[in-house]
Amino acid sequence: MQANSHSTGGLNHSGRAGYRVDLWDLLGGLLVIGLLVMQLWPEAETPAARSEPSSAIISENPVAEGVAKSERFAVDERLKYWPEPQVADSYVRDGHGPSDLLLRLQQFAQKPGWAILPEDIASVRDDIDTLVSQGDPAVSAIRDFLRNARGSTLADDAIAKAGYGSLRLALFDVLQKIGGARAEAVLYDELEVSESPREIETLARYLDASSPGLYQRNIVTVARDTLALASDDGINGQDTGPLFRVLKDFGGAELANDLGQVSQLHWGQYAAVALASLPDGVGIPNLARWVEGASPGNVSAAFALNILAQSAQYPDARKALLESSRVGLIPDSRWPELARLLAGTYRIQLEPPAHGFTGLAPDAARGRVLRTRTYSARTPGGGQTLYGLESASPVLSPDSADARLDLIETLIDETDSPAARRELERAVNTLWSFYREQEGKQY
């Protein structure tokens, strides 16, 4: 009995040990299988892997790509992925999703101007305001719309009644009002591909307002390259004036030679104003060369003299005016206008009168516009349109009055023309009154 009991006990103990060996074998086998799976499938997705998109996904994101081009971020800074924003469901249900709004705007723009009713205009303005309120989802939709519309002709008559020059310009305005890096990236992308002078000027000013100075070099490059495409009918029949305004406002000394070599027959008046407006008068010597050796009947030289008189605070401008007077380049009929330009009560500019006086020194006195004049020349290259603005008092900085007074008094002493002397004496009186008024404000 004892032997049987012991034997039985031994059998039971031996069976439990065998059971433990089988369990460990099973666990070991599962571990080996798991290791094999990890070796054969190294790209198995993990939460960490899902948190970062691949570089291919980033490069295919057009908004991210646009920001990279804009040099808004440092080159070595990793560009963050921007998922596409979603429009609120309520907008979609009500037919006010970005795509719906853009489709309605496009349909409106294609209508003839005579078919537009006041309620149509009010509806369009509401749609534009709704786009602005939608923010980033609207930016993505506008980006796609603008890309698909490149090369197509979008009518302007209807949208002009709503206060915009074109549907594209209206959408640029929406992007500018929405603001942010997304909208800025789309504006920059459109600047790089546009060949419309008016669009380039609009985009340049929006971008510079968003990030002052950041895009200056790009803006000037685009304007120069587009101007190089101009032919006898301008740029696709469009006026080149906006490009010269861009060069005037964003360019520097590097443009002096380029503007000085512009065809005077095509765009001489535009270039003259742009040259005189470059910082610190760097373009004045180039402009002064336009009047050297010119004949009294030379139209380009006559206009250049106007701009030199307007810029008489610079020594090279004063020198050119004195020499022109001495060689008889200025007939009596020209002195009334030249005298007002010297006195600072008249100014010629590229911007329409609605903008007021432009291109003034920061400390220049401001005056109310009394009268305006339009200079319109039907020249090759799309024509030229400039504006003359007259004020009751000089729109000058106080420091420039002394140099102008010295120049005018020298001209009076040297001229033999009674008409010239009469107009120049009026200019002296105007400047002396201005000088005393400004001096009184300082004390």
BELFEN-V284254 format. One line per field, one symbol per residue. ss: DSSP state (H for helix, E for strand, - for the rest). psi: psi as a letter, one per 40 degrees, with the letter a starting at -180 (. if undefined). A space follows every 50 residues. Layout:
BEGIN
ss: ???
psi: ???
END
This chain:
BEGIN
ss: -HHHHHHHHHHHHHHHHHHHHHHHHHHHHHHHHHHHHHHH------HHHH ----HHHHH--HHHHHHHH-------------------HHHHH----HHH HHHHHHHHH---HHH--HHHHHHHHHHHHHHHHH-HHHHHHHHHHHHHH- ------HHHHH-----HHHHHHHHHHHH-HHHHHHHHHHHHHH---HHHH HHHHHHHHHH-----HHHHHHHHHHHH---E--EE--E--HHHHHHHHHH --HHHHHHHH---HHHHHHHHHHHHHH-HHH--HHHHH----------HH HHHHHHHHHH----HHHHHHHHHHHH-----HHHHHHHHHHHH--EEEE- --HHH-------------EEEEEEEEE------EEEEEEEE------HHH HHHHHHHHHHHHHH---HHHHHHHHHHHHHHHHHHHHHHHHH-
psi: dddddddddddddddddddddddddddddddddddddddegdehhiddde ehiidddddehddddddddefdiidehhhihhihihihdddddeffiddd dddddddddeiideehiddddddddddddddddebdddddddddddddeh eihhiddddddeeididdddddddddddaiddddddddddddeiehdddd ddddddddddghededdddddddddddeeiadfbhfeiheddddddddde iadeedddddeihdddfddddddddeeihffeedddddedeheiidehdd ddddddddddfeehddddddddddddefehideeddddddddeeeihhid iiddeahieiideiiiihhdiiihhhhgiieeihhihhhhidihgiidde ddddddddddddddiehdddddddddddddddddddddddde.
END
